[in-house]
Amino acid sequence: MSKKSVILILFIIFVIFGFGYFLFKSYPNFKAPQVENDRIVEVELEFWGLWDNSDDWKKIIEKFEKKTYEFNGQKVRVSINYTKKDFASYREDVEKAKEKDNNPNIFYINNNWFSDYKKDLEPLSGNSAYTEEYNFLSYDDVLDIFPANTMIDFVNDNSLYSIPLYTDSLALYYNKDLFQKAGIENPPKSWVEFKNNVMKLTVFGKKDSITQSGVALGTGDNVNRSSDILSLLIMQGGGKVIGKNGEVDINKGVEVSTTEGVEKRNPGERAISFYSEFSDPQKEIYSWNSDQENSIQSFADGKLAMMFGYSYQIQNLLSLKPDLNYAVAPIPQLENSTVINFSNIFSPVVSKDDNCKVDIAELSDKIDCSKIAWSFLSFATQKENSELYLDLTNKAAARKDLIQKQIQNSGHIGVFASQAESVVSYNKFSDEVDDILVDMLDEINLDREKIDEKIDEAVEKIEILK
């Protein structure tokens, strides 16, 4: 470098420092102007999930985290910590977090738990979900995208508290080899067909022992999700298990209009009697008893022709018996009646507490944690992201456009997707309701003469839980 160049550089440095010194002496409180909105606030959300692994959410979360968003005039970059929780202690963990004012910003609840958690949840603000780039998706638009029945469990006072990522319902699993051996070409569509198939598929050995069961029904404890199967039968028959206001209706009569006038029926008792017949040795449809192995294991072993289960049993069967030749069909229905299926899903909700982590404390008042959490959930339920989630988790779609795609292309999962329009459930205010119904079924199996008494006892036990 030449001598002149060195002198020129030193001169420039001298001028810069000299000007800075002049500003400092003349304006001691001088600060470079800052535009608050140009400051990017780092916000951290906690997301508690169930069943889904972190890899199931990784790509969706990373896509959301790459962009900068604007909330309340403030630029925000979001990071989301997903934690898979253990179901056995999940509700206790949520309760402990609430007591410590440390709720997760997003967490899962079952569609039957909504009434328990509603007071702690933030609904969509103004019935609008916040989508990517802070655009609005109206409540009406949500109902256009998703079947109303998949949303109804999370609606209260015309406000929506969750947008389900998937749907699930009870379906009929059947062993194709056993059907072929019995000369049955197709799975039953009605309960009348179902009963006929059960008789053909049940095989007895010495002393009337069951060597091959047509279906796993009739008992409680060794039938997977027996309480849900019973609830489905009650609701298909026009009855209720528990009403909207928490009233237990299993033993209540209803009036039904028929061609011959108004007829009084008891759908609960009728459904329980029908369910119990499959474990009654005196009935033609006898096919199951308390000595049988658990229904899932029995089906995997090829000893059970039909069972009822949710879509997650696909993965369980793959683990138990990878080469099992089975198929899945829609649940049988009552002839000439409205199609009714039973729903059981876990869906993400948003805590109303503003307890997300903000890296710039003085700007925390500008950060609406629940609004940002809703923005992420809306982003996750967009078609492209929903499809990514469903492919990774092997679950049935909740979006109408993806439901049709799964029905056409997704084999077993397509059956569960096809039932999304007709799913129902009820306000199960305690997990102990399931235990009471299961015990009731087993007690009836032991003493069929006291079926009315056992039903009334179960109702009293459920009433105490309220």
Secondary structure, DSSP 4 states (H G I P E B T S, - for coil): --HHHHHHHHHHHHHHHHHHHHHHHH-TT------GGGSPEEEEEEEEEES--HHHHHHHHHHHHTSEEEETTEEEEEEEEEEEEPHHHHHHHHHHHHHTT---SEEEEETT-HHHHGGGBPPPGGGEEE-GGG-EEEHHHHHHHS-HHHHGGGEETTEE----SEE-B-EEEEEHHHHHHTT--S--SBHHHHHHHHHHH-EE-GGG-EEEEEE--S-STTSTTHHHHHHHHHHHTT--SB-TTS-B-TT--EEEEETTEEEEE-HHHHHHHHHHHTT-TTSTT----TTSPPHHHHHHTT-EEEEEE-TTHHHHHHHH-TT--EEEEPPPB-TTS---EEB--EEEEEBSS---EESSGGGGGG--HHHHHHHHHHHHTSHHHHHHHHHHHT-EE-SHHHHHHHHHH-THHHHHHHTGGGEE------THHHHHHHHHHHHHHH-GGGHHHHHHHHHHHHHHH-
